[in-house]
Amino acid sequence: MPKESFFINRVKSVGYAFKGLFLLLRTEASIQIQFVIAIIMTFAGFYYDISANEWIAQLLAIGLVMGIEGLNTAVEKISDYIQPEVDPKIGFIKDVSAGAVMMVSIIASIVGLIIYIPKIWV
Ligand SMILES: Nc1ncnc2c1ncn2[C@@H]1O[C@H](COP(=O)(O)OP(=O)(O)OP(=O)(O)O)[C@@H](O)[C@H]1O
């Protein structure tokens, strides 16, 4: 494949990915809620003047939760597309996908507690 076409294809892929990001933010309530929480936590980070390492942990936690939520949304959409009827296998697939979001959300909450509890209560 010629180099130019490879480069143009990469640029197009980035464009599609941004389109997906805006679609998630515009249409998915769970992502919208997480986005609002991310903004609140960013303000909290500046207010409590958290360290560089704490910013890294917080940003990774936010990115992980929202990224996995995006994949969970994709799993839900594929599931509804391939099987609109009630189906225990689809139920299992959706449950484990939601479980992945829950797993990173619990860890992200713990990261938040580790960062902010000493700043708020000490
Ligand atoms: N086709 C189906 N067959 C069996 N169980 C299903 C099916 N669709 C959904 N479920 C069950 O309902 C739960 C919620 O599914 P749903 O697709 O509404 O997800 P949600 O988390 O409510 O999504 P949303 O982000 O759209 O609010 C699933 O985790 C699963 O247990």
The ligand as an ORCA input file, in Angstrom:
! r2SCAN-3c Opt
* xyz 0 1
  N     -31.969     -9.186     25.085
  C     -31.820     -9.438     26.391
  N     -31.972    -10.683     26.860
  C     -31.813    -10.954     28.177
  N     -31.494    -10.044     29.123
  C     -31.307     -8.777     28.709
  C     -31.473     -8.414     27.337
  N     -31.257     -7.085     27.243
  C     -30.965     -6.665     28.467
  N     -30.981     -7.659     29.366
  C     -30.699     -7.572     30.808
  O     -30.949     -6.227     31.224
  C     -29.748     -5.618     31.697
  C     -29.717     -4.169     31.246
  O     -29.617     -4.139     29.844
  P     -29.597     -2.799     29.045
  O     -29.231     -3.068     27.647
  O     -30.872     -2.063     29.285
  O     -28.379     -2.088     29.765
  P     -28.326     -0.755     30.585
  O     -27.123     -0.861     31.454
  O     -29.631     -0.457     31.227
  O     -28.034      0.175     29.346
  P     -28.208      1.703     29.128
  O     -26.802      2.219     29.150
  O     -28.836      1.746     27.760
  O     -29.080      2.255     30.230
  C     -28.608     -6.475     31.129
  O     -27.438     -6.383     31.916
  C     -29.229     -7.860     31.129
  O     -29.162     -8.437     32.432
*
